[in-house]
Amino acid sequence: MAATESSASVAHPSNRFTRGITLAQEHFEEITRVAPYIWSVPSESGPGVYAVNLKTSECTCPDRVPEGEADKHVVAARYVKAKTAPCAGCGQRVRFRDLLPAPEDHLTFYPEDELCRECATGHGGV
């Protein structure tokens, strides 16, 4: 009986959440940070781009999300934000796997700074 009770309380991702993750994976490079907290996310169903505010979880899309659910564009922006970090050189957000450590003993960067490939090459790394 206890197994049945505990399995009933397990939350499953909503369809919007799943569609948000899929949107992020399919359009990863198109989802960009345009200002503090504001991200640009393409439409899932056609041309168009929506502004997402990650501080307030608001989106400019016409979809009305039921209380307690996340908008798919907000989910997509959060997904991309979680998988990227800013380059210490140019500030562009880059996938974690594509960031390189700053060259050692460099006067411009701290030892923990990470750079995109272009900045690392330009500053004597790689």
C-alpha positions as CSV (number, residue, x, y, z in Angstrom):
1,M,0.0,0.0,0.0
2,A,2.8,2.4,0.8
3,A,4.3,1.9,-2.6
4,T,1.0,2.9,-4.2
5,E,0.7,6.1,-2.1
6,S,4.2,7.3,-2.8
7,S,3.9,6.7,-6.5
8,A,0.7,8.7,-6.6
9,S,2.6,11.7,-5.2
10,V,5.3,11.7,-7.8
11,A,5.0,14.7,-10.1
12,H,5.3,14.1,-13.8
13,P,6.4,16.8,-16.2
14,S,3.6,18.5,-17.9
15,N,3.2,18.5,-21.7
16,R,4.3,22.2,-21.7
17,F,7.5,21.4,-19.8
18,T,8.3,18.5,-22.2
19,R,7.6,20.7,-25.2
20,G,9.9,23.4,-23.7
21,I,12.8,21.0,-23.4
22,T,12.3,19.8,-26.9
23,L,12.1,23.4,-28.2
24,A,15.4,24.2,-26.4
25,Q,17.1,21.1,-27.8
26,E,15.9,21.8,-31.4
27,H,16.6,25.5,-31.4
28,F,19.5,25.8,-28.8
29,E,21.5,28.3,-30.8
30,E,18.5,30.5,-31.6
31,I,17.7,31.0,-27.9
32,T,19.7,34.0,-26.7
33,R,20.0,36.4,-23.8
34,V,19.2,39.9,-25.0
35,A,19.3,41.8,-21.6
36,P,19.5,41.0,-17.9
37,Y,16.8,38.4,-17.3
38,I,15.4,38.7,-20.9
39,W,15.8,35.9,-23.4
40,S,14.7,35.6,-27.0
41,V,13.0,32.3,-27.8
42,P,11.7,31.2,-31.2
43,S,8.1,30.1,-31.7
44,E,7.6,26.4,-31.7
45,S,4.9,26.5,-34.4
46,G,6.2,28.9,-37.0
47,P,8.0,32.2,-37.6
48,G,8.2,34.6,-34.7
49,V,10.2,35.2,-31.6
50,Y,9.0,35.7,-28.0
51,A,10.6,37.7,-25.2
52,V,10.9,35.7,-22.0
53,N,11.6,37.3,-18.6
54,L,13.3,34.7,-16.4
55,K,13.0,36.9,-13.3
56,T,9.2,37.0,-13.5
57,S,8.6,33.9,-15.7
58,E,6.6,36.0,-18.1
59,C,6.5,35.4,-21.9
60,T,5.1,37.5,-24.7
61,C,3.5,34.5,-26.4
62,P,-0.3,34.4,-26.7
63,D,-0.6,31.1,-24.9
64,R,-2.4,31.3,-21.6
65,V,-0.7,28.9,-19.2
66,P,-2.8,27.3,-16.4
67,E,-1.9,28.2,-12.8
68,G,1.0,26.0,-11.6
69,E,2.4,25.2,-15.0
70,A,5.4,26.7,-16.8
71,D,5.3,28.3,-20.2
72,K,7.2,26.3,-22.8
73,H,9.3,29.3,-23.9
74,V,10.3,30.0,-20.2
75,V,11.3,26.3,-19.9
76,A,13.4,26.5,-23.1
77,A,15.1,29.7,-21.9
78,R,15.9,28.2,-18.5
79,Y,17.2,25.1,-20.2
80,V,19.6,27.0,-22.4
81,K,20.7,29.2,-19.5
82,A,21.5,26.2,-17.4
83,K,23.6,24.6,-20.1
84,T,25.7,27.8,-20.9
85,A,27.9,30.4,-19.3
86,P,29.3,33.7,-20.5
87,C,32.8,33.9,-22.1
88,A,35.1,36.0,-19.9
89,G,36.4,37.6,-23.1
90,C,33.4,38.6,-25.2
91,G,30.5,38.0,-22.9
92,Q,28.7,35.7,-25.4
93,R,26.9,32.8,-23.8
94,V,28.6,29.5,-24.8
95,R,27.8,25.9,-24.0
96,F,29.8,24.7,-21.0
97,R,31.4,22.0,-23.1
98,D,32.8,24.6,-25.6
99,L,34.4,26.8,-22.9
100,L,38.2,26.7,-22.5
101,P,40.2,27.8,-19.5
102,A,41.9,31.1,-19.7
103,P,45.7,31.0,-20.4
104,E,47.8,30.7,-17.3
105,D,49.5,33.8,-15.9
106,H,47.4,36.0,-18.3
107,L,47.2,39.6,-17.1
108,T,43.6,40.1,-18.5
109,F,41.9,37.1,-17.0
110,Y,41.6,35.4,-13.6
111,P,42.7,31.7,-13.3
112,E,39.1,30.5,-13.1
113,D,37.9,32.4,-16.1
114,E,36.7,30.5,-19.2
115,L,36.7,31.6,-22.8
116,C,35.1,30.7,-26.0
117,R,37.4,29.2,-28.6
118,E,37.7,32.5,-30.5
119,C,38.7,34.5,-27.4
120,A,41.0,31.8,-26.2
121,T,42.8,31.7,-29.5
122,G,43.0,35.5,-29.6
123,H,44.5,35.7,-26.1
124,G,47.2,33.1,-26.6
125,G,45.4,29.9,-25.5
126,V,44.5,26.7,-27.4
